[in-house]
Amino acid sequence: MTDERELSAQLLNPKTQRSAFGEVVRQYSEQLYWQIRRIVLTHDDANDVLQNTFLKAWNGLDGFHADSKVLTWLSRIAINESLDFLRRNKHLTVSSDDDMTIANTLMADDYFDGTETEAMLQQAIAALPDVQRTVFQLRYFEEMKYSDMSQLLNTSEGALKASYHLAVKKISEFFKSRD
């Protein structure tokens, strides 16, 4: 595993860029996959978005100036790609007359190894507005600090805390309505 500063320097050097990017893919693929998977939900979609994330990162390497961590830069790309994917593919949006469509989709997914309750949690998360969903996933699943999230999403910590609080409240209400 290559040190973050060394990896950043190698990405900025045209002579070492290609091999450094290979190391970036090896080092961060799994973590980015799960960030993406929590947003787009299915394995195949997550793989597609991950591939698009790395393509966008490679093509935008000139835009990486090492003023942020490599993972932060990649996470920003991955989250934006995931949200763009959802906007383009409305099949995973939730409306009030959905009867657990996302939960049913997840339970049928060969790569989903969760319980029915976990599938219902994903259903509740999918019903959140984009910003609340992203903040909730980063805080709950990634245990990301608000300060890091603030840098990643270019939003104040106060706004992120409010979004998280609202997301938790809506998810709680979702489960109460199922009782």
LUMMI-493799 format. One record per atom (N, C-alpha, C, O): residue in three letters; x, y, z. Coordinates in pm, whole numbers, padded with zeros to 5 digits, always signed. Example, Ala and Ser with C-alpha at 12.3 -4.5 7.8 and 13.67 -1.06 7.14 Angstrom:
# LUMMI-493799
ALA+01319-00569+00780 ALA+01230-00450+00780 ALA+01320-00330+00780 ALA+01424-00332+00846 SER+01285-00225+00708 SER+01367-00106+00714 SER+01290+00003+00787 SER+01341+00114+00804 
# end
This chain:
# LUMMI-493799
MET+00084-00118+00000 MET+00000+00000+00000 MET+00089+00124+00000 MET+00177+00138+00084 THR+00065+00212-00094 THR+00145+00331-00109 THR+00094+00443-00018 THR-00027+00460-00002 ASP+00185+00518+00041 ASP+00154+00632+00125 ASP+00076+00737+00045 ASP+00102+00757-00073 GLU-00019+00803+00111 GLU-00108+00901+00045 GLU-00030+01014-00023 GLU-00058+01048-00138 ARG+00068+01071+00046 ARG+00145+01183-00013 ARG+00228+01135-00132 ARG+00237+01203-00234 GLU+00286+01018-00117 GLU+00367+00962-00227 GLU+00278+00932-00348 GLU+00316+00959-00462 LEU+00161+00876-00321 LEU+00067+00844-00429 LEU+00022+00971-00500 LEU+00015+00974-00623 SER-00008+01076-00425 SER-00047+01204-00484 SER+00064+01259-00573 SER+00038+01304-00685 ALA+00187+01253-00523 ALA+00301+01303-00601 ALA+00318+01222-00731 ALA+00346+01279-00836 GLN+00300+01091-00722 GLN+00312+01006-00840 GLN+00202+01035-00942 GLN+00225+01029-01062 LEU+00081+01065-00891 LEU-00030+01099-00982 LEU-00004+01229-01057 LEU-00049+01247-01170 LEU+00069+01320-00994 LEU+00097+01450-01056 LEU+00214+01443-01154 LEU+00230+01532-01237 ASN+00295+01339-01146 ASN+00412+01324-01231 ASN+00374+01244-01356 ASN+00336+01127-01345 PRO+00383+01304-01475 PRO+00345+01233-01598 PRO+00420+01100-01619 PRO+00367+01010-01683 LYS+00541+01088-01566 LYS+00619+00965-01584 LYS+00568+00850-01497 LYS+00585+00734-01533 THR+00506+00882-01385 THR+00460+00777-01293 THR+00307+00771-01284 THR+00252+00691-01208 GLN+00241+00855-01361 GLN+00095+00867-01352 GLN+00021+00736-01377 GLN-00069+00699-01301 ARG+00059+00667-01481 ARG-00013+00543-01518 ARG-00001+00437-01408 ARG-00102+00379-01368 SER+00118+00412-01360 SER+00135+00310-01255 SER+00071+00356-01124 SER+00015+00275-01050 ALA+00079+00484-01095 ALA+00016+00538-00973 ALA-00135+00523-00980 ALA-00200+00492-00880 PHE-00191+00544-01098 PHE-00336+00530-01111 PHE-00377+00384-01093 PHE-00482+00356-01035 GLY-00295+00292-01141 GLY-00321+00150-01116 GLY-00323+00120-00967 GLY-00406+00042-00920 GLU-00232+00181-00894 GLU-00229+00163-00748 GLU-00354+00225-00684 GLU-00409+00168-00589 VAL-00399+00339-00735 VAL-00521+00402-00685 VAL-00639+00307-00703 VAL-00719+00289-00612 VAL-00649+00247-00820 VAL-00758+00152-00847 VAL-00750+00034-00750 VAL-00851-00005-00692 ARG-00631-00021-00731 ARG-00615-00135-00639 ARG-00649-00096-00495 ARG-00717-00170-00424 GLN-00602+00021-00454 GLN-00617+00063-00316 GLN-00760+00103-00279 GLN-00804+00077-00167 TYR-00832+00164-00371 TYR-00959+00226-00335 TYR-01083+00163-00398 TYR-01195+00206-00369 SER-01067+00064-00483 SER-01183+00006-00552 SER-01290-00046-00457 SER-01408-00014-00472 GLU-01250-00124-00360 GLU-01349-00184-00271 GLU-01423-00078-00189 GLU-01545-00083-00176 GLN-01349+00016-00134 GLN-01412+00120-00053 GLN-01508+00205-00137 GLN-01619+00236-00093 LEU-01466+00241-00256 LEU-01553+00319-00345 LEU-01674+00237-00390 LEU-01784+00290-00401 TYR-01652+00108-00417 TYR-01762+00021-00456 TYR-01874+00028-00352 TYR-01991+00044-00387 TRP-01837+00017-00224 TRP-01940+00015-00120 TRP-02004+00151-00101 TRP-02123+00159-00069 GLN-01928+00259-00120 GLN-01990+00393-00117 GLN-02096+00403-00226 GLN-02207+00450-00203 ILE-02059+00359-00344 ILE-02149+00364-00459 ILE-02266+00269-00440 ILE-02381+00305-00466 ARG-02238+00149-00394 ARG-02342+00046-00379 ARG-02452+00092-00285 ARG-02569+00063-00307 ARG-02414+00164-00181 ARG-02515+00213-00087 ARG-02605+00317-00150 ARG-02717+00340-00103 ILE-02559+00380-00255 ILE-02640+00482-00322 ILE-02723+00420-00434 ILE-02843+00446-00443 VAL-02661+00339-00519 VAL-02733+00285-00635 VAL-02796+00149-00608 VAL-02880+00102-00685 LEU-02755+00086-00498 LEU-02815-00035-00441 LEU-02780-00168-00505 LEU-02754-00264-00432 THR-02776-00181-00636 THR-02753-00313-00693 THR-02606-00331-00734 THR-02537-00235-00767 HIS-02563-00455-00733 HIS-02425-00489-00764 HIS-02386-00444-00905 HIS-02283-00378-00924 ASP-02467-00480-01004 ASP-02433-00446-01142 ASP-02425-00295-01163 ASP-02334-00246-01230 ASP-02521-00223-01106 ASP-02519-00077-01119 ASP-02396-00018-01049 ASP-02334+00075-01100 ALA-02363-00071-00932 ALA-02246-00022-00858 ALA-02118-00045-00938 ALA-02031+00041-00942 ASN-02107-00161-01002 ASN-01989-00187-01085 ASN-01981-00090-01202 ASN-01873-00039-01234 ASP-02095-00063-01266 ASP-02096+00033-01377 ASP-02054+00172-01331 ASP-01973+00238-01396 VAL-02109+00215-01219 VAL-02078+00349-01168 VAL-01932+00355-01123 VAL-01865+00457-01143 LEU-01881+00248-01063 LEU-01740+00244-01022 LEU-01649+00258-01144 LEU-01551+00333-01141 GLN-01683+00186-01250 GLN-01603+00197-01372 GLN-01607+00340-01426 GLN-01504+00395-01466 ASN-01726+00401-01428 ASN-01738+00540-01474 ASN-01660+00636-01384 ASN-01604+00734-01431 THR-01658+00606-01254 THR-01583+00689-01160 THR-01435+00688-01194 THR-01372+00793-01199 PHE-01380+00569-01217 PHE-01238+00561-01249 PHE-01207+00621-01387 PHE-01101+00681-01406 LEU-01298+00604-01481 LEU-01277+00668-01612 LEU-01276+00820-01599 LEU-01191+00888-01656 LYS-01371+00872-01523 LYS-01378+01016-01503 LYS-01254+01066-01428 LYS-01201+01172-01459 ALA-01210+00989-01330 ALA-01089+01028-01255 ALA-00967+01028-01346 ALA-00887+01121-01342 TRP-00953+00924-01428 TRP-00838+00918-01519 TRP-00842+01035-01617 TRP-00741+01102-01639 ASN-00959+01059-01676 ASN-00971+01168-01773 ASN-00957+01306-01707 ASN-00923+01403-01774 GLY-00984+01313-01578 GLY-00975+01441-01507 GLY-00853+01452-01419 GLY-00850+01534-01327 LEU-00753+01371-01446 LEU-00633+01372-01363 LEU-00565+01508-01360 LEU-00501+01544-01261 ASP-00579+01584-01467 ASP-00522+01719-01469 ASP-00589+01809-01365 ASP-00530+01908-01321 GLY-00711+01774-01326 GLY-00783+01852-01227 GLY-00747+01817-01084 GLY-00790+01885-00990 PHE-00669+01711-01065 PHE-00625+01672-00931 PHE-00498+01749-00899 PHE-00396+01736-00968 HIS-00504+01829-00793 HIS-00389+01913-00757 HIS-00331+01877-00622 HIS-00249+01951-00568 ALA-00372+01765-00566 ALA-00322+01715-00438 ALA-00354+01810-00323 ALA-00289+01803-00218 ASP-00453+01899-00341 ASP-00494+01985-00229 ASP-00592+01912-00138 ASP-00626+01962-00031 SER-00638+01796-00182 SER-00719+01708-00097 SER-00663+01567-00110 SER-00580+01540-00197 LYS-00707+01479-00022 LYS-00661+01341-00028 LYS-00715+01275-00155 LYS-00819+01314-00208 VAL-00643+01175-00202 VAL-00685+01102-00322 VAL-00824+01041-00299 VAL-00910+01049-00386 LEU-00846+00982-00182 LEU-00975+00920-00154 LEU-01088+01023-00151 LEU-01198+00996-00197 THR-01061+01141-00097 THR-01163+01247-00095 THR-01199+01287-00237 THR-01316+01303-00270 TRP-01099+01305-00321 TRP-01119+01341-00461 TRP-01200+01232-00532 TRP-01295+01263-00604 LEU-01162+01106-00512 LEU-01235+00996-00576 LEU-01376+00982-00521 LEU-01469+00954-00596 SER-01393+01002-00392 SER-01526+00992-00331 SER-01620+01097-00387 SER-01737+01069-00413 ARG-01569+01216-00407 ARG-01652+01322-00466 ARG-01699+01282-00605 ARG-01815+01300-00640 ILE-01608+01227-00684 ILE-01643+01181-00818 ILE-01744+01067-00809 ILE-01843+01066-00882 ALA-01719+00971-00719 ALA-01808+00855-00705 ALA-01948+00896-00663 ALA-02046+00845-00717 ILE-01958+00986-00568 ILE-02090+01030-00522 ILE-02163+01103-00633 ILE-02282+01079-00656 ASN-02094+01192-00702 ASN-02157+01264-00813 ASN-02200+01168-00924 ASN-02309+01183-00980 GLU-02117+01072-00956 GLU-02152+00972-01058 GLU-02273+00889-01014 GLU-02360+00858-01095 SER-02277+00854-00886 SER-02389+00776-00833 SER-02520+00854-00841 SER-02622+00801-00883 LEU-02515+00980-00800 LEU-02635+01063-00805 LEU-02679+01089-00949 LEU-02798+01090-00979 ASP-02582+01110-01038 ASP-02615+01126-01181 ASP-02680+00999-01235 ASP-02776+01005-01312 PHE-02628+00884-01194 PHE-02686+00756-01236 PHE-02832+00747-01192 PHE-02919+00709-01271 LEU-02859+00783-01067 LEU-02997+00777-01017 LEU-03089+00872-01094 LEU-03204+00839-01123 ARG-03037+00990-01126 ARG-03119+01086-01202 ARG-03150+01034-01342 ARG-03261+01052-01393 ARG-03052+00968-01404 ARG-03072+00914-01539 ARG-03161+00791-01539 ARG-03232+00765-01636 ASN-03157+00716-01432 ASN-03229+00589-01424 ASN-03332+00595-01312 ASN-03304+00555-01199 LYS-03445+00644-01343 LYS-03548+00665-01242 LYS-03607+00536-01188 LYS-03694+00541-01100 HIS-03562+00420-01237 HIS-03621+00293-01193 HIS-03594+00263-01046 HIS-03660+00176-00989 LEU-03501+00333-00982 LEU-03475+00309-00841 LEU-03524+00422-00753 LEU-03481+00435-00638 THR-03613+00504-00804 THR-03670+00607-00720 THR-03789+00550-00646 THR-03846+00449-00686 VAL-03825+00616-00539 VAL-03931+00566-00453 VAL-04047+00663-00454 VAL-04026+00784-00444 SER-04167+00612-00465 SER-04285+00695-00452 SER-04375+00634-00346 SER-04350+00522-00301 SER-04476+00705-00305 SER-04560+00660-00195 SER-04637+00532-00228 SER-04679+00460-00138 ASP-04656+00503-00356 ASP-04732+00383-00389 ASP-04642+00262-00420 ASP-04691+00157-00461 ASP-04511+00278-00400 ASP-04421+00163-00413 ASP-04449+00068-00298 ASP-04461+00111-00183 ASP-04458-00060-00328 ASP-04476-00156-00219 ASP-04348-00236-00201 ASP-04340-00353-00238 MET-04249-00171-00143 MET-04121-00232-00112 MET-04045-00277-00237 MET-03977-00379-00234 THR-04055-00202-00345 THR-03988-00237-00470 THR-03838-00254-00452 THR-03781-00352-00498 ILE-03775-00159-00386 ILE-03630-00167-00369 ILE-03593-00282-00277 ILE-03497-00354-00305 ALA-03668-00301-00169 ALA-03641-00413-00080 ALA-03654-00546-00155 ALA-03571-00635-00139 ASN-03757-00558-00237 ASN-03776-00681-00315 ASN-03663-00700-00415 ASN-03616-00812-00435 THR-03620-00592-00479 THR-03509-00599-00574 THR-03382-00646-00505 THR-03310-00731-00556 LEU-03355-00590-00387 LEU-03236-00630-00314 LEU-03241-00775-00270 LEU-03142-00847-00279 MET-03357-00819-00223 MET-03369-00957-00177 MET-03350-01055-00294 MET-03309-01169-00273 ALA-03380-01012-00415 ALA-03363-01097-00533 ALA-03221-01089-00591 ALA-03184-01170-00676 ASP-03141-00992-00545 ASP-03005-00972-00595 ASP-02912-01078-00536 ASP-02900-01089-00414 ASP-02848-01157-00622 ASP-02757-01262-00577 ASP-02642-01209-00492 ASP-02586-01282-00410 TYR-02607-01083-00510 TYR-02493-01025-00439 TYR-02533-00957-00308 TYR-02447-00914-00233 PHE-02664-00948-00281 PHE-02711-00888-00155 PHE-02718-00997-00051 PHE-02790-01096-00068 ASP-02643-00980+00057 ASP-02640-01085+00160 ASP-02703-01037+00291 ASP-02675-01093+00397 GLY-02787-00935+00282 GLY-02849-00881+00401 GLY-02981-00947+00435 GLY-03028-01035+00364 THR-03039-00902+00544 THR-03168-00952+00589 THR-03280-00867+00529 THR-03255-00766+00463 GLU-03402-00909+00554 GLU-03517-00831+00507 GLU-03520-00693+00573 GLU-03558-00595+00510 THR-03479-00687+00699 THR-03475-00557+00770 THR-03373-00465+00704 THR-03398-00345+00689 GLU-03258-00519+00666 GLU-03158-00438+00598 GLU-03209-00391+00462 GLU-03181-00278+00420 ALA-03283-00474+00394 ALA-03343-00435+00266 ALA-03445-00324+00288 ALA-03453-00231+00209 MET-03523-00335+00396 MET-03620-00229+00428 MET-03549-00098+00464 MET-03597+00010+00429 LEU-03435-00108+00533 LEU-03357+00012+00563 LEU-03313+00079+00434 LEU-03320+00201+00421 GLN-03268-00001+00338 GLN-03228+00056+00208 GLN-03347+00119+00138 GLN-03332+00220+00069 GLN-03464+00061+00154 GLN-03587+00118+00097 GLN-03612+00256+00159 GLN-03642+00352+00088 ALA-03599+00264+00291 ALA-03620+00391+00361 ALA-03516+00494+00320 ALA-03549+00611+00301 ILE-03391+00453+00306 ILE-03284+00544+00266 ILE-03308+00594+00124 ILE-03286+00711+00095 ALA-03352+00505+00037 ALA-03377+00543-00102 ALA-03488+00646-00114 ALA-03494+00720-00212 ALA-03577+00651-00015 ALA-03689+00746-00018 ALA-03645+00887+00022 ALA-03721+00982+00005 LEU-03524+00900+00075 LEU-03475+01031+00118 LEU-03436+01117-00002 LEU-03399+01064-00107 PRO-03444+01248+00014 PRO-03389+01337-00090 PRO-03239+01310-00107 PRO-03174+01262-00014 ASP-03186+01340-00224 ASP-03046+01308-00257 ASP-02947+01351-00149 ASP-02863+01271-00107 VAL-02955+01475-00104 VAL-02858+01527-00008 VAL-02869+01452+00124 VAL-02768+01408+00179 GLN-02990+01436+00175 GLN-03008+01363+00301 GLN-02960+01219+00289 GLN-02897+01167+00381 ARG-02989+01156+00178 ARG-02946+01018+00155 ARG-02794+01008+00158 ARG-02737+00921+00223 THR-02729+01098+00087 THR-02583+01095+00080 THR-02521+01120+00217 THR-02429+01049+00258 VAL-02571+01221+00287 VAL-02518+01253+00420 VAL-02540+01136+00515 VAL-02450+01100+00590 PHE-02659+01079+00513 PHE-02688+00966+00601 PHE-02592+00850+00573 PHE-02536+00791+00665 GLN-02573+00817+00447 GLN-02488+00704+00412 GLN-02343+00728+00453 GLN-02277+00638+00504 LEU-02294+00848+00429 LEU-02156+00877+00465 LEU-02136+00874+00617 LEU-02034+00825+00665 ARG-02233+00925+00691 ARG-02220+00928+00836 ARG-02248+00791+00898 ARG-02171+00745+00983 TYR-02354+00727+00858 TYR-02397+00601+00920 TYR-02309+00484+00877 TYR-02261+00409+00962 PHE-02289+00467+00748 PHE-02215+00352+00699 PHE-02064+00373+00698 PHE-01987+00285+00735 GLU-02023+00491+00655 GLU-01879+00519+00643 GLU-01821+00576+00773 GLU-01699+00583+00789 GLU-01909+00618+00866 GLU-01870+00681+00992 GLU-01779+00801+00966 GLU-01684+00827+01040 MET-01810+00874+00859 MET-01731+00989+00820 MET-01759+01107+00913 MET-01874+01131+00950 LYS-01655+01178+00950 LYS-01670+01297+01033 LYS-01736+01407+00952 LYS-01720+01414+00830 TYR-01810+01493+01021 TYR-01876+01604+00952 TYR-01774+01697+00887 TYR-01800+01753+00781 SER-01657+01712+00948 SER-01555+01799+00890 SER-01506+01744+00756 SER-01486+01819+00661 ASP-01488+01611+00748 ASP-01447+01549+00622 ASP-01559+01556+00519 ASP-01536+01582+00401 MET-01681+01534+00566 MET-01797+01541+00477 MET-01813+01682+00421 MET-01847+01701+00304 SER-01787+01780+00506 SER-01798+01919+00465 SER-01704+01949+00348 SER-01742+02016+00252 GLN-01583+01898+00359 GLN-01486+01915+00250 GLN-01529+01841+00125 GLN-01519+01892+00014 LEU-01576+01719+00145 LEU-01617+01634+00033 LEU-01736+01693-00043 LEU-01736+01696-00166 LEU-01836+01739+00032 LEU-01961+01786-00030 LEU-01968+01938-00044 LEU-02065+01991-00097 ASN-01864+02007+00003 ASN-01857+02152-00007 ASN-01981+02218+00057 ASN-02045+02305-00002 THR-02012+02174+00179 THR-02128+02221+00254 THR-02086+02242+00398 THR-01993+02177+00446 SER-02154+02331+00468 SER-02118+02357+00608 SER-02151+02238+00696 SER-02241+02159+00665 GLU-02078+02225+00805 GLU-02102+02116+00899 GLU-02241+02126+00959 GLU-02307+02024+00980 GLY-02287+02248+00986 GLY-02421+02266+01042 GLY-02529+02214+00949 GLY-02624+02149+00993 ALA-02515+02243+00821 ALA-02612+02195+00723 ALA-02609+02042+00714 ALA-02713+01978+00698 LEU-02491+01985+00724 LEU-02478+01839+00719 LEU-02542+01774+00840 LEU-02609+01671+00828 LYS-02521+01833+00958 LYS-02582+01780+01080 LYS-02735+01787+01072 LYS-02804+01694+01113 ALA-02785+01897+01018 ALA-02930+01911+01002 ALA-02984+01806+00904 ALA-03088+01745+00928 SER-02913+01786+00794 SER-02955+01685+00695 SER-02955+01546+00756 SER-03047+01468+00732 TYR-02853+01515+00833 TYR-02845+01384+00897 TYR-02962+01365+00994 TYR-03026+01261+00996 HIS-02987+01467+01076 HIS-03096+01460+01173 HIS-03231+01437+01103 HIS-03310+01353+01146 LEU-03255+01511+00996 LEU-03380+01493+00921 LEU-03389+01354+00859 LEU-03496+01293+00858 ALA-03277+01304+00808 ALA-03275+01170+00748 ALA-03308+01064+00853 ALA-03388+00974+00827 VAL-03248+01074+00971 VAL-03275+00977+01078 VAL-03422+00982+01116 VAL-03485+00878+01137 LYS-03476+01103+01126 LYS-03618+01119+01162 LYS-03708+01053+01057 LYS-03803+00983+01093 LYS-03680+01075+00930 LYS-03761+01016+00822 LYS-03750+00864+00819 LYS-03848+00795+00794 ILE-03631+00813+00844 ILE-03612+00668+00845 ILE-03688+00608+00963 ILE-03752+00503+00949 SER-03683+00672+01078 SER-03758+00625+01195 SER-03908+00623+01166 SER-03978+00528+01200 GLU-03956+00729+01102 GLU-04098+00736+01066 GLU-04135+00626+00966 GLU-04244+00571+00973 PHE-04046+00596+00875 PHE-04069+00489+00779 PHE-04092+00356+00852 PHE-04187+00284+00822 PHE-04005+00325+00948 PHE-04018+00199+01022 PHE-04142+00200+01112 PHE-04207+00096+01128 LYS-04174+00313+01171 LYS-04295+00321+01256 LYS-04420+00297+01172 LYS-04516+00236+01219 SER-04419+00346+01048 SER-04536+00326+00961 SER-04553+00181+00920 SER-04661+00142+00876 ARG-04448+00101+00933 ARG-04452-00041+00895 ARG-04502-00129+01009 ARG-04536-00246+00988 ASP-04505-00075+01130 ASP-04549-00155+01247 ASP-04696-00184+01245 ASP-04747-00250+01336 
# end
